[in-house]
Amino acid sequence: MTIKNESSNALRFAAGLYGVTPEWDDANKLEHAVRAAAKGGMRVLQFRHKSTDRGLRKELAKGLVALCHELDVTFFINDDWRMALELNADGVHVGRHDDPPEIVRAAIGPTMLLGVSCYADPKLAQELLKYDVAYIAFGAMYASQTKPLAPPAPLSVLTAGRALCEKFARPRPAVVAIGGIGPQHAQSLASAGADSIAVIGSLFMAPDIEAAARALSKPFSSSL
């Protein structure tokens, strides 16, 4: 049965490069890096910061909300849907250890974007499609310093996820690949079915962030 989303959220998720912030506490450093990434083609940014200092996280995220709106970059907050609401972020991303997607969707309403982690499990992805998700994320695709214990996800999960989205959801959510991704992987991920790649290290730790963003973005269309 096709899941008809109540909103057009999925259409607002831009395909291509999805940057995920390093755990930097320096707001100026973050702003400089995000500007460079956006100039190179980054379309979406997720604020991911695991500090227990909520005040620090909120201050950093507040600055990034304003910056991303200026740059026309869609802005997600990882885990903390309450902060996403407080700061008028575009979306929130949740995984298996966060609040359940049904609770999050009810709390954030129909217009905020919701992204979900599906690891290497297309069956989980199919279950989560009913919550009007903007994207389903699979990974880690490759060895990742951020989550070194995450089991690898085969390229076939991207193909399976793409087929599920096309069959069971309208409008079609994006398929996002995450985990250990570098420019050398982008084309094979796109060919396997990914609309977008979520990247931390090979983007923000690159000596030339703008050039890295351009290389990572190259295989992807700008629209779903």
Buried (B, 14 or more C-beta within 10 A) or exposed (E): EEBEBEBEBBBBBBBBBBBBBBEEEEBEEBBEBBBBBBBBBBBBBBBBBEEEEEEEBBEBBBBBBEBBBEBEBBBBBBBBBBBBBBBEBBBBBBBEEBBEBEEBBEBBEEEBBBBBBBBBBBEBBBEBBBBBBBBBBBBBBBEBEBEEEBEEBEBEBBBBBBEBBEBBBBBBBBBBBBBBBBBEBBEBBBEBBBBBBBBBBBBBEBEEBBBBBBBBBBBBEEEB
